[in-house]
Amino acid sequence: MNTAISVRLPKDLASQLDSIAKETERSRSFIIQKALESYIEDFADLQIALDRLHDKGDEAISAKEMRKSLGL
């Protein structure tokens, strides 16, 4: 089930969106949905990385140790 959401965009961003939609022969909604999906995935990855960075119990290893563990 889809939910309608309204947003206000600056004119230049709306123009870029329209250009991409026209060039790819997709709807603006499709382009926005894919952009949000990508952003949300990136945000989740960033949050995981930040959580690990701030976890005092998460042991850090050197690049040399990493290469050795990967057999490089």
TAHUTA-V619192 format. One record per residue. PHI is phi in degrees with one decimal (none if undefined). PSI is psi in whole degrees, 0 to 359 (* if undefined). D_CENTER is the distance of its C-alpha to the mean C-alpha in Angstrom with 2 decimals. Layout:
BEGIN
phi psi d_center
PHI PSI D_CENTER
PHI PSI D_CENTER
END
This chain:
BEGIN
phi psi d_center
none 133 22.95
-96.9 152 20.99
-120.5 133 21.00
-81.5 134 21.56
-133.1 135 19.77
-101.9 139 20.99
-136.0 154 19.23
-107.6 129 20.89
-118.7 147 19.43
-60.5 150 21.18
-56.2 320 23.30
-66.7 323 21.70
-69.5 320 18.20
-63.8 323 19.96
-65.3 318 21.85
-62.6 318 18.87
-60.9 314 17.48
-62.2 320 21.00
-63.6 315 21.32
-64.4 317 18.26
-61.5 316 19.54
-66.5 315 23.00
-63.5 324 22.14
-94.9 357 20.25
55.9 41 22.74
-121.2 162 20.18
-78.1 159 20.32
-59.6 321 18.43
-59.9 319 17.44
-62.9 313 15.99
-61.5 315 13.91
-63.8 317 12.69
-60.6 314 12.03
-64.9 321 9.96
-64.0 318 7.91
-66.4 319 7.60
-59.7 316 6.98
-64.4 316 3.96
-61.7 316 3.01
-65.1 320 5.11
-62.4 314 4.50
-63.0 320 2.80
-64.0 318 5.47
-63.6 317 7.71
-61.9 317 7.85
-62.0 316 8.64
-63.0 319 11.07
-61.9 315 12.69
-62.4 316 13.23
-65.4 320 14.71
-61.2 317 16.80
-68.3 323 18.16
-62.4 322 18.86
-90.3 358 20.90
-80.3 107 22.61
-63.5 335 26.11
-85.6 352 27.06
-85.8 110 24.43
-70.0 133 26.51
-93.1 145 25.32
-124.3 158 26.79
-76.8 165 27.56
-62.3 324 26.21
-62.8 316 29.68
-64.7 323 29.56
-64.6 312 26.19
-59.1 318 27.64
-63.0 317 30.77
-66.8 334 29.07
-91.5 357 27.26
74.3 29 30.60
-100.7 * 29.73
END
